[in-house]
Amino acid sequence: MRAVDVALPVPLSQTFTYRVPDKFAQAAQFGARVVAPFGSRKLVGVIVAAYDKLDDTAGGAELKPIFSMVDDGDPAIGKDLGEFLMQLAAYYFAPIGEVMRLALPPIEKETAALLLEPSLFPEAARGLSPRSVQWVTALSASESDVKLTARDQAVLAHVRAAGAIPVAHLLGRWKSARAQVKKLAAAALVAIEHRPMPEAKLFASEAEREPMPLLTDAQEHATREISKRIESGEPATFLLHGVTGSGKTEVYLQAIAAVREQKRGAIVIVPEIALTPQLVARFRGRFGGDVAVIHSELSPRERRAMWDQLRSGKVDVAIGARSALFAPVRNLGLVVVDEEHDPSFKQEEGVRYHARDMAMLRAHRVGAVCVLGSATPSLESEYLSRQSKITKLELPDRARMQQMPSVEIVDLRRTDAGPTGDKRLSLPLHRAIESTLASGGQTILFLNRRGFAPSIRCIACGELAKCPSCSVAITFYRRRGGIVRCHYCDYQAPAPNRCAKCKAGGLVFEGLGTEKLEDTLQMAFPTARLARLDRDVVSGKNVDEVLSRVRRREVDILVGTQMVTKGHDLPDVTLVGVINADAALSIPDFRASERAFHLLVQVAGRAGRGDKPGHVMVQTYNPDHPAIGFAMKHDVTSFLRHELTDRAELNYPPFARLALVRIDAADESEAEQAAAHIAGRARTFAEKLELDVLGPSPAPIAKLRNRYRFRVLLRSAHRASLRKVVALLEQERTKFPREVRCSIDIDPVQLL
């Protein structure tokens, strides 16, 4: 008797064993999807182990059989990718079934329903393929002898009018259409069939071919070193440190060309969906249609088309955000992580993996090369290069030999407001914008605060208006009809006119958001053409529309949050203004200085990328802060040295390993007690290990979505010690009642 271990999409760190009926014996392989019973449900899972023989005496007769196969002889997850996913799950103490889902293609609703309830359509269920679409075709039989309800008749009339129609279209009008179709099919009034899904085009238009540029000496050296390791077939990791505008993307393109000559594939990961269209355009210009794009803004059908093309080997380059790491690229030879320092590479919910770290692991496992690129390397990557565990390559100059932009610090303590009267649009910055407009240049203003006003305060009692479900201030939006919104739980309501605490009517809007800044600029510069780039006005699919307008010179001033800092090449931008450089420094996190430095250097790098020199103005109340001072000098090396010294003294990463235990509950006392129990057990386990237990303490955002949050931080210089304690705490957290949630985050990036 044959049996399999199946990883199911449930929050449990274990697999489940099932018996394999003889008819599925050949198809039941590692990585194949199956439909299996789980309690009263049927779930789609992935086979992670198979046993050729399992007799009745070993308990085989008691095993439940798998219900059906999704993949017939061609597993959805290959062995290399599957084993990588299992290692990822083990490292992050993540449920294996949830991890496997990261690499699976989307299943359309109709296909999923047939997989889980084939009894509804027994004819269609035989030979089911996820790449097929279920259709209903009208037959000529009369319904006079069949008792039909009004809804049955309506569905039948709709099908007859169409002649043939996908079931999905019926479901859009009638939620119960499946029951009607089943009844009509039983009465021979309609026929059900599966038709092959038409191939979806990866892109709507052909790409304009891009000529091969001449490389600088530094680009040539970096390309040569990477190509050598690609040709050798041995794993290697490179840290490509290049100043903004130094041509890191061209090095990526050269490396991909080298890996494709070896008949191998490549994955390129970017931190934001906003960067994807720009990179895809360049990559398609070089490699034509042999590029697939993967990110969450695609429809299920688009994602499925990309997945099919990569899995079949028709396309050998995948570009996308974090999830592109799990693309089924055949014979993987190269993994590129662009802007490797970016914190968005860390998944903060569900499976809390770090795409940069796992990119190095995936490349190493298959003998591939991993390239980490950044103008501001993370301390972790810099530390690895200093330990000679990865190789650092430098691009010290801009590709077209433009000068780095000049930098001016505006000390807001000693600077007057401009004509607008708002000190955050200081007189020096106002005059610089005027001068840039007069010379025909473009301006970017960076402000990492959305909305019109980030907070509302009562002038009578000083109370700050907060979200009713979270312990954070609500943001006021004027353009949306005067509403307030919480950026954490998405709570929305009309703006209050009285204080919730003292009932006084004197409320003031505090702070400056991108919406208000845009309005202020429009009044100050009425002839200027403005655009805004933040998550309130754009999504992944239309970010490039805004940036294209900037490139076409249809925008004079671009206002935005950190979305404007992300590697965009805008050659006519000559002025960059940072409205408040201190905002990132106020976050209660040991990485605050590093994040502030990254943001400042990245946004400053948007200036002067064309033929005209660039100028950067940074407004701050703290001009002597090291992060600001080093950023203004473009001195990445000195900042890294300074920050590494501080981290070593405090015993924080990269000199120590962290694990963050988050506890939350609807009842504050239950959450606090659970956190105290976790901390106490952690200290007991850690008595003989070199491990620090910090906490328990309320999280910086103590209440989120009506749940009270506490945390316990584990820290050790030894990974093995940390993992021993985490493994024991994994067992402890299962003892809590359902009302208490406890999660463990390995190598946390956000401590909120």
KERO-558117 format. One record per residue (C-alpha): x, y negated, z negated; residue in one letter. Coordinates in steps of 0.5 Angstrom, whole numbers. Layout:
BEGIN
((X,Y,Z),"a"),
...
This chain:
BEGIN
((0,0,0),"m"),
((3,-7,2),"r"),
((2,-13,-3),"a"),
((4,-20,-2),"v"),
((6,-26,-7),"d"),
((2,-32,-5),"v"),
((3,-39,-7),"a"),
((-4,-42,-8),"l"),
((-5,-50,-8),"p"),
((-7,-50,-16),"v"),
((-3,-54,-21),"p"),
((0,-47,-24),"l"),
((8,-46,-23),"s"),
((7,-39,-21),"q"),
((5,-34,-15),"t"),
((-1,-29,-15),"f"),
((-1,-22,-12),"t"),
((-6,-19,-7),"y"),
((-7,-13,-4),"r"),
((-6,-13,4),"v"),
((-11,-9,8),"p"),
((-8,-5,13),"d"),
((-11,-9,19),"k"),
((-7,-15,16),"f"),
((0,-11,15),"a"),
((4,-14,21),"q"),
((2,-21,20),"a"),
((3,-21,13),"a"),
((10,-24,13),"q"),
((14,-30,9),"f"),
((11,-36,10),"g"),
((4,-34,13),"a"),
((-2,-37,11),"r"),
((-7,-33,8),"v"),
((-14,-34,5),"v"),
((-15,-31,-2),"a"),
((-20,-30,-7),"p"),
((-18,-35,-13),"f"),
((-24,-34,-18),"g"),
((-30,-36,-15),"s"),
((-27,-40,-10),"r"),
((-23,-38,-3),"k"),
((-16,-42,-2),"l"),
((-11,-42,3),"v"),
((-4,-40,1),"g"),
((3,-39,3),"v"),
((6,-32,3),"i"),
((13,-32,-1),"v"),
((14,-25,-2),"a"),
((12,-18,1),"a"),
((12,-11,-2),"y"),
((13,-6,3),"d"),
((10,-1,-2),"k"),
((6,-1,-8),"l"),
((2,5,-10),"d"),
((-4,6,-14),"d"),
((0,8,-20),"t"),
((3,1,-20),"a"),
((-3,-3,-21),"g"),
((-4,-4,-13),"g"),
((-11,-1,-13),"a"),
((-13,-6,-18),"e"),
((-11,-12,-14),"l"),
((-16,-16,-10),"k"),
((-15,-16,-3),"p"),
((-13,-22,2),"i"),
((-19,-25,5),"f"),
((-16,-26,12),"s"),
((-10,-29,16),"m"),
((-9,-36,18),"v"),
((-3,-35,22),"d"),
((-3,-28,26),"d"),
((5,-26,27),"g"),
((7,-33,27),"d"),
((8,-36,20),"p"),
((7,-43,19),"a"),
((13,-44,15),"i"),
((20,-41,17),"g"),
((24,-38,12),"k"),
((30,-43,12),"d"),
((24,-49,10),"l"),
((20,-44,6),"g"),
((27,-42,1),"e"),
((28,-50,1),"f"),
((21,-51,-1),"l"),
((22,-46,-7),"m"),
((28,-49,-9),"q"),
((25,-56,-9),"l"),
((20,-53,-14),"a"),
((24,-50,-18),"a"),
((29,-56,-19),"y"),
((23,-61,-20),"y"),
((19,-56,-25),"f"),
((13,-57,-19),"a"),
((7,-52,-18),"p"),
((10,-48,-12),"i"),
((3,-48,-8),"g"),
((3,-55,-9),"e"),
((10,-56,-6),"v"),
((8,-51,0),"m"),
((3,-56,2),"r"),
((8,-61,3),"l"),
((10,-57,10),"a"),
((4,-55,12),"l"),
((0,-58,18),"p"),
((-7,-61,17),"p"),
((-13,-56,18),"i"),
((-19,-60,21),"e"),
((-25,-59,17),"k"),
((-29,-55,22),"e"),
((-23,-50,22),"t"),
((-22,-50,14),"a"),
((-30,-48,14),"a"),
((-29,-42,18),"l"),
((-23,-40,15),"l"),
((-26,-40,8),"l"),
((-33,-38,10),"e"),
((-33,-34,16),"p"),
((-39,-31,15),"s"),
((-43,-37,17),"l"),
((-40,-36,24),"f"),
((-38,-28,25),"p"),
((-37,-29,32),"e"),
((-33,-35,32),"a"),
((-29,-32,26),"a"),
((-26,-27,30),"r"),
((-19,-29,33),"g"),
((-20,-36,30),"l"),
((-14,-40,31),"s"),
((-13,-47,28),"p"),
((-11,-50,35),"r"),
((-19,-49,37),"s"),
((-25,-53,36),"v"),
((-32,-50,35),"q"),
((-37,-52,40),"w"),
((-45,-51,40),"v"),
((-48,-49,47),"t"),
((-55,-50,49),"a"),
((-58,-43,51),"l"),
((-65,-43,56),"s"),
((-69,-39,51),"a"),
((-75,-42,48),"s"),
((-76,-43,41),"e"),
((-84,-42,41),"s"),
((-83,-35,37),"d"),
((-78,-38,32),"v"),
((-81,-42,26),"k"),
((-76,-49,26),"l"),
((-76,-54,21),"t"),
((-76,-62,23),"a"),
((-68,-62,22),"r"),
((-67,-55,26),"d"),
((-71,-58,32),"q"),
((-67,-65,32),"a"),
((-61,-61,32),"v"),
((-63,-57,38),"l"),
((-66,-63,42),"a"),
((-59,-66,41),"h"),
((-55,-60,43),"v"),
((-60,-59,49),"r"),
((-59,-67,51),"a"),
((-51,-66,51),"a"),
((-51,-59,54),"g"),
((-45,-57,49),"a"),
((-42,-61,43),"i"),
((-37,-60,38),"p"),
((-40,-58,31),"v"),
((-36,-64,28),"a"),
((-40,-69,32),"h"),
((-47,-65,29),"l"),
((-44,-66,22),"l"),
((-43,-73,23),"g"),
((-50,-74,24),"r"),
((-53,-68,19),"w"),
((-49,-66,13),"k"),
((-53,-59,13),"s"),
((-52,-58,21),"a"),
((-48,-52,20),"r"),
((-54,-48,17),"a"),
((-58,-51,23),"q"),
((-53,-48,28),"v"),
((-53,-41,24),"k"),
((-60,-41,25),"k"),
((-61,-43,32),"l"),
((-55,-38,34),"a"),
((-59,-32,30),"a"),
((-65,-34,34),"a"),
((-61,-34,41),"a"),
((-63,-42,42),"l"),
((-55,-44,42),"v"),
((-49,-40,43),"a"),
((-42,-41,38),"i"),
((-36,-41,42),"e"),
((-28,-44,40),"h"),
((-25,-48,46),"r"),
((-18,-49,46),"p"),
((-16,-56,43),"m"),
((-14,-61,48),"p"),
((-6,-63,47),"e"),
((-6,-69,44),"a"),
((-1,-74,47),"k"),
((5,-76,42),"l"),
((5,-83,45),"f"),
((0,-87,49),"a"),
((5,-90,54),"s"),
((12,-89,56),"e"),
((18,-92,53),"a"),
((23,-97,56),"e"),
((30,-94,57),"r"),
((35,-97,53),"e"),
((42,-98,55),"p"),
((48,-95,51),"m"),
((51,-101,48),"p"),
((59,-102,47),"l"),
((61,-100,40),"l"),
((65,-104,35),"t"),
((71,-100,32),"d"),
((68,-99,26),"a"),
((62,-96,29),"q"),
((66,-92,34),"e"),
((70,-89,27),"h"),
((64,-87,24),"a"),
((61,-84,30),"t"),
((67,-80,31),"r"),
((67,-78,24),"e"),
((60,-75,24),"i"),
((61,-72,30),"s"),
((67,-68,28),"k"),
((63,-65,22),"r"),
((57,-64,27),"i"),
((61,-60,32),"e"),
((64,-56,26),"s"),
((57,-53,24),"g"),
((59,-54,17),"e"),
((55,-58,12),"p"),
((57,-65,10),"a"),
((54,-72,7),"t"),
((56,-79,9),"f"),
((54,-85,6),"l"),
((54,-90,11),"l"),
((55,-97,8),"h"),
((54,-103,13),"g"),
((52,-110,12),"v"),
((46,-112,14),"t"),
((46,-113,22),"g"),
((52,-108,23),"s"),
((49,-103,27),"g"),
((47,-97,23),"k"),
((42,-95,27),"t"),
((46,-94,33),"e"),
((51,-90,29),"v"),
((44,-86,28),"y"),
((43,-85,35),"l"),
((50,-83,37),"q"),
((49,-78,31),"a"),
((43,-75,34),"i"),
((46,-75,41),"a"),
((51,-71,38),"a"),
((47,-66,35),"v"),
((42,-65,41),"r"),
((49,-63,45),"e"),
((49,-57,40),"q"),
((42,-55,42),"k"),
((40,-57,34),"r"),
((35,-62,32),"g"),
((34,-68,27),"a"),
((30,-71,22),"i"),
((30,-79,21),"v"),
((27,-81,14),"i"),
((25,-89,13),"v"),
((23,-92,6),"p"),
((16,-95,9),"e"),
((11,-94,15),"i"),
((12,-101,17),"a"),
((19,-99,19),"l"),
((17,-93,23),"t"),
((14,-97,30),"p"),
((21,-101,30),"q"),
((25,-95,30),"l"),
((21,-90,34),"v"),
((21,-95,40),"a"),
((29,-95,39),"r"),
((29,-88,39),"f"),
((24,-87,45),"r"),
((28,-92,49),"g"),
((34,-87,48),"r"),
((31,-80,48),"f"),
((25,-81,52),"g"),
((19,-77,49),"g"),
((23,-72,45),"d"),
((21,-76,39),"v"),
((16,-74,34),"a"),
((13,-79,29),"v"),
((10,-77,22),"i"),
((7,-81,17),"h"),
((1,-81,13),"s"),
((-3,-87,17),"e"),
((-4,-82,23),"l"),
((-10,-78,24),"s"),
((-10,-70,22),"p"),
((-10,-69,30),"r"),
((-4,-73,31),"e"),
((-1,-70,25),"r"),
((-2,-63,28),"r"),
((0,-65,35),"a"),
((7,-68,32),"m"),
((7,-61,28),"w"),
((6,-57,34),"d"),
((11,-60,38),"q"),
((16,-60,33),"l"),
((15,-52,31),"r"),
((15,-50,38),"s"),
((21,-54,40),"g"),
((19,-58,45),"k"),
((21,-64,41),"v"),
((27,-64,37),"d"),
((27,-71,33),"v"),
((22,-72,28),"a"),
((22,-80,25),"i"),
((18,-82,19),"g"),
((17,-83,12),"a"),
((18,-79,6),"r"),
((14,-73,8),"s"),
((18,-72,15),"a"),
((23,-69,10),"l"),
((19,-63,11),"f"),
((18,-63,19),"a"),
((19,-56,22),"p"),
((25,-58,26),"v"),
((28,-52,29),"r"),
((35,-51,28),"n"),
((36,-57,24),"l"),
((43,-60,25),"g"),
((42,-67,22),"l"),
((38,-71,17),"v"),
((39,-79,16),"v"),
((36,-83,11),"v"),
((35,-90,12),"d"),
((36,-95,7),"e"),
((37,-89,2),"e"),
((37,-94,-4),"h"),
((30,-95,-3),"d"),
((26,-93,-9),"p"),
((20,-91,-5),"s"),
((23,-85,-3),"f"),
((21,-82,-10),"k"),
((14,-79,-10),"q"),
((11,-82,-16),"e"),
((5,-77,-16),"e"),
((3,-70,-15),"g"),
((10,-67,-13),"v"),
((15,-72,-16),"r"),
((21,-70,-11),"y"),
((26,-75,-9),"h"),
((27,-75,-1),"a"),
((34,-77,-1),"r"),
((36,-72,-6),"d"),
((32,-67,-3),"m"),
((35,-69,4),"a"),
((42,-67,2),"m"),
((40,-61,-1),"l"),
((36,-59,6),"r"),
((42,-61,10),"a"),
((47,-57,6),"h"),
((42,-50,6),"r"),
((43,-50,14),"v"),
((50,-52,15),"g"),
((47,-59,17),"a"),
((50,-66,17),"v"),
((46,-71,12),"c"),
((47,-79,13),"v"),
((45,-84,8),"l"),
((45,-91,11),"g"),
((44,-97,7),"s"),
((47,-104,6),"a"),
((46,-104,-1),"t"),
((48,-97,-3),"p"),
((44,-94,-9),"s"),
((49,-93,-15),"l"),
((48,-85,-15),"e"),
((50,-85,-8),"s"),
((56,-90,-9),"e"),
((58,-85,-15),"y"),
((58,-79,-11),"l"),
((63,-82,-6),"s"),
((67,-84,-12),"r"),
((67,-77,-14),"q"),
((69,-75,-7),"s"),
((63,-71,-7),"k"),
((60,-75,-1),"i"),
((64,-79,5),"t"),
((64,-86,5),"k"),
((64,-90,12),"l"),
((64,-97,12),"e"),
((61,-102,17),"l"),
((64,-109,14),"p"),
((62,-113,20),"d"),
((55,-115,24),"r"),
((55,-111,31),"a"),
((55,-117,35),"r"),
((60,-121,30),"m"),
((55,-126,28),"q"),
((57,-129,21),"q"),
((53,-127,15),"m"),
((48,-133,13),"p"),
((50,-138,8),"s"),
((47,-138,2),"v"),
((45,-144,-3),"e"),
((42,-143,-10),"i"),
((36,-147,-12),"v"),
((36,-148,-20),"d"),
((29,-149,-21),"l"),
((31,-152,-28),"r"),
((34,-158,-25),"r"),
((30,-159,-18),"t"),
((24,-163,-17),"d"),
((18,-160,-13),"a"),
((17,-162,-6),"g"),
((11,-166,-3),"p"),
((6,-160,-5),"t"),
((7,-162,-12),"g"),
((9,-154,-13),"d"),
((16,-153,-16),"k"),
((16,-146,-13),"r"),
((16,-150,-7),"l"),
((22,-154,-9),"s"),
((24,-160,-5),"l"),
((31,-157,-2),"p"),
((27,-151,1),"l"),
((21,-156,3),"h"),
((26,-160,7),"r"),
((30,-154,10),"a"),
((23,-151,12),"i"),
((22,-158,16),"e"),
((29,-158,19),"s"),
((28,-151,21),"t"),
((21,-152,25),"l"),
((24,-158,28),"a"),
((30,-154,31),"s"),
((26,-149,34),"g"),
((28,-143,29),"g"),
((23,-139,25),"q"),
((23,-138,17),"t"),
((21,-132,12),"i"),
((19,-134,5),"l"),
((19,-128,1),"f"),
((15,-127,-5),"l"),
((13,-121,-9),"n"),
((6,-123,-11),"r"),
((0,-121,-8),"r"),
((-6,-125,-8),"g"),
((-8,-133,-9),"f"),
((-6,-133,-17),"a"),
((-3,-127,-21),"p"),
((-7,-128,-27),"s"),
((-12,-132,-30),"i"),
((-12,-135,-37),"r"),
((-17,-138,-42),"c"),
((-14,-145,-44),"i"),
((-18,-145,-50),"a"),
((-15,-139,-54),"c"),
((-10,-137,-49),"g"),
((-13,-130,-47),"e"),
((-11,-127,-41),"l"),
((-16,-124,-36),"a"),
((-15,-116,-36),"k"),
((-17,-110,-32),"c"),
((-23,-107,-36),"p"),
((-19,-100,-35),"s"),
((-12,-102,-35),"c"),
((-7,-106,-39),"s"),
((-5,-111,-34),"v"),
((-7,-118,-31),"a"),
((-12,-118,-26),"i"),
((-11,-122,-19),"t"),
((-15,-127,-16),"f"),
((-16,-127,-9),"y"),
((-20,-134,-6),"r"),
((-20,-131,1),"r"),
((-24,-125,-1),"r"),
((-30,-129,-4),"g"),
((-27,-131,-10),"g"),
((-26,-124,-13),"i"),
((-21,-121,-18),"v"),
((-17,-114,-17),"r"),
((-13,-110,-21),"c"),
((-7,-107,-16),"h"),
((-7,-101,-20),"y"),
((-14,-98,-21),"c"),
((-17,-102,-15),"d"),
((-22,-105,-20),"y"),
((-26,-111,-16),"q"),
((-31,-116,-19),"a"),
((-33,-123,-18),"p"),
((-28,-128,-21),"a"),
((-30,-130,-28),"p"),
((-33,-137,-30),"n"),
((-32,-136,-38),"r"),
((-27,-132,-42),"c"),
((-29,-125,-44),"a"),
((-26,-126,-51),"k"),
((-28,-133,-54),"c"),
((-33,-135,-48),"k"),
((-30,-142,-47),"a"),
((-31,-144,-40),"g"),
((-24,-147,-39),"g"),
((-20,-142,-34),"l"),
((-14,-143,-30),"v"),
((-11,-139,-25),"f"),
((-3,-138,-26),"e"),
((2,-136,-22),"g"),
((3,-136,-14),"l"),
((1,-131,-10),"g"),
((3,-130,-2),"t"),
((-5,-132,-1),"e"),
((-4,-139,-4),"k"),
((3,-140,-2),"l"),
((0,-139,5),"e"),
((-5,-144,4),"d"),
((0,-149,1),"t"),
((5,-148,7),"l"),
((-1,-149,12),"q"),
((-3,-156,8),"m"),
((4,-158,8),"a"),
((6,-156,15),"f"),
((-1,-157,19),"p"),
((2,-155,26),"t"),
((6,-149,24),"a"),
((4,-142,26),"r"),
((4,-138,20),"l"),
((3,-130,19),"a"),
((3,-126,12),"r"),
((6,-119,11),"l"),
((3,-116,5),"d"),
((-1,-110,4),"r"),
((-7,-114,3),"d"),
((-7,-116,10),"v"),
((-4,-110,14),"v"),
((-3,-103,14),"s"),
((2,-98,17),"g"),
((-1,-98,24),"k"),
((-2,-106,25),"n"),
((5,-108,21),"v"),
((8,-108,28),"d"),
((3,-112,31),"e"),
((5,-118,26),"v"),
((12,-117,27),"l"),
((11,-117,35),"s"),
((8,-124,34),"r"),
((14,-126,30),"v"),
((19,-123,36),"r"),
((15,-127,41),"r"),
((16,-133,38),"r"),
((8,-134,36),"e"),
((10,-135,29),"v"),
((14,-140,26),"d"),
((13,-138,18),"i"),
((12,-131,16),"l"),
((10,-130,8),"v"),
((11,-124,5),"g"),
((12,-119,0),"t"),
((18,-114,0),"q"),
((15,-111,6),"m"),
((19,-117,10),"v"),
((26,-114,7),"t"),
((25,-107,10),"k"),
((31,-107,16),"g"),
((27,-112,21),"h"),
((31,-114,27),"d"),
((28,-121,28),"l"),
((33,-125,32),"p"),
((30,-132,31),"d"),
((30,-132,24),"v"),
((35,-137,22),"t"),
((32,-139,15),"l"),
((30,-134,9),"v"),
((27,-137,3),"g"),
((26,-133,-4),"v"),
((21,-136,-8),"i"),
((22,-133,-15),"n"),
((29,-129,-15),"a"),
((27,-127,-23),"d"),
((21,-123,-22),"a"),
((25,-117,-21),"a"),
((29,-118,-27),"l"),
((23,-118,-32),"s"),
((21,-111,-31),"i"),
((23,-107,-37),"p"),
((27,-102,-34),"d"),
((35,-100,-34),"f"),
((35,-101,-26),"r"),
((32,-108,-26),"a"),
((38,-111,-24),"s"),
((40,-106,-18),"e"),
((33,-107,-15),"r"),
((33,-114,-16),"a"),
((40,-114,-12),"f"),
((38,-110,-7),"h"),
((32,-114,-5),"l"),
((36,-120,-5),"l"),
((41,-118,0),"v"),
((36,-114,4),"q"),
((32,-120,5),"v"),
((38,-125,6),"a"),
((40,-120,11),"g"),
((34,-122,16),"r"),
((37,-129,17),"a"),
((42,-130,23),"g"),
((41,-124,26),"r"),
((41,-127,33),"g"),
((46,-133,36),"d"),
((44,-138,31),"k"),
((47,-138,24),"p"),
((43,-136,18),"g"),
((41,-140,12),"h"),
((39,-137,5),"v"),
((36,-141,0),"m"),
((34,-137,-7),"v"),
((30,-140,-12),"q"),
((32,-138,-19),"t"),
((31,-140,-27),"y"),
((37,-136,-28),"n"),
((43,-137,-23),"p"),
((48,-134,-27),"d"),
((45,-127,-27),"h"),
((50,-122,-24),"p"),
((45,-119,-19),"a"),
((44,-126,-17),"i"),
((51,-128,-16),"g"),
((53,-122,-13),"f"),
((48,-122,-8),"a"),
((49,-129,-6),"m"),
((56,-128,-4),"k"),
((54,-121,0),"h"),
((59,-118,-5),"d"),
((56,-111,-6),"v"),
((63,-108,-8),"t"),
((63,-112,-14),"s"),
((56,-111,-16),"f"),
((57,-104,-16),"l"),
((63,-104,-20),"r"),
((60,-108,-25),"h"),
((53,-104,-25),"e"),
((57,-98,-26),"l"),
((61,-100,-32),"t"),
((54,-102,-35),"d"),
((51,-96,-34),"r"),
((57,-92,-36),"a"),
((57,-96,-43),"e"),
((49,-94,-44),"l"),
((50,-87,-42),"n"),
((45,-88,-36),"y"),
((45,-85,-29),"p"),
((49,-84,-25),"p"),
((53,-82,-32),"f"),
((47,-78,-35),"a"),
((41,-74,-33),"r"),
((34,-76,-34),"l"),
((27,-73,-35),"a"),
((21,-77,-37),"l"),
((15,-73,-40),"v"),
((9,-77,-39),"r"),
((3,-76,-43),"i"),
((-4,-79,-42),"d"),
((-11,-78,-45),"a"),
((-18,-82,-46),"a"),
((-17,-82,-53),"d"),
((-11,-86,-55),"e"),
((-10,-82,-62),"s"),
((-10,-76,-58),"e"),
((-5,-78,-53),"a"),
((-1,-81,-59),"e"),
((-1,-74,-63),"q"),
((1,-70,-56),"a"),
((7,-75,-55),"a"),
((9,-74,-62),"a"),
((9,-67,-62),"h"),
((13,-66,-55),"i"),
((18,-71,-58),"a"),
((19,-67,-64),"g"),
((19,-60,-60),"r"),
((24,-63,-56),"a"),
((29,-65,-62),"r"),
((28,-58,-65),"t"),
((30,-55,-58),"f"),
((36,-60,-57),"a"),
((39,-59,-64),"e"),
((45,-55,-61),"k"),
((45,-59,-54),"l"),
((48,-65,-53),"e"),
((41,-69,-51),"l"),
((38,-75,-53),"d"),
((31,-75,-54),"v"),
((28,-83,-54),"l"),
((21,-84,-56),"g"),
((15,-83,-57),"p"),
((13,-90,-55),"s"),
((7,-93,-51),"p"),
((9,-93,-43),"a"),
((10,-101,-41),"p"),
((3,-100,-38),"i"),
((0,-97,-44),"a"),
((-7,-96,-41),"k"),
((-9,-94,-34),"l"),
((-15,-92,-31),"r"),
((-18,-92,-38),"n"),
((-13,-87,-40),"r"),
((-8,-89,-46),"y"),
((-1,-87,-44),"r"),
((6,-85,-48),"f"),
((12,-83,-46),"r"),
((18,-79,-48),"v"),
((25,-80,-45),"l"),
((30,-74,-45),"l"),
((37,-76,-43),"r"),
((44,-71,-43),"s"),
((50,-72,-39),"a"),
((49,-64,-38),"h"),
((44,-62,-33),"r"),
((44,-55,-36),"a"),
((42,-58,-43),"s"),
((37,-62,-40),"l"),
((34,-56,-36),"r"),
((34,-52,-42),"k"),
((29,-57,-46),"v"),
((25,-58,-40),"v"),
((23,-51,-39),"a"),
((21,-50,-46),"l"),
((17,-56,-46),"l"),
((14,-54,-40),"e"),
((11,-48,-44),"q"),
((9,-53,-50),"e"),
((5,-57,-45),"r"),
((0,-52,-43),"t"),
((-2,-52,-51),"k"),
((-6,-58,-50),"f"),
((-13,-59,-49),"p"),
((-16,-61,-42),"r"),
((-17,-68,-44),"e"),
((-9,-69,-45),"v"),
((-5,-69,-39),"r"),
((2,-68,-39),"c"),
((7,-69,-34),"s"),
((15,-68,-33),"i"),
((19,-72,-28),"d"),
((26,-70,-27),"i"),
((30,-75,-25),"d"),
((25,-81,-25),"p"),
((26,-87,-22),"v"),
((20,-91,-25),"q"),
((20,-91,-32),"l"),
((13,-95,-32),"l"),
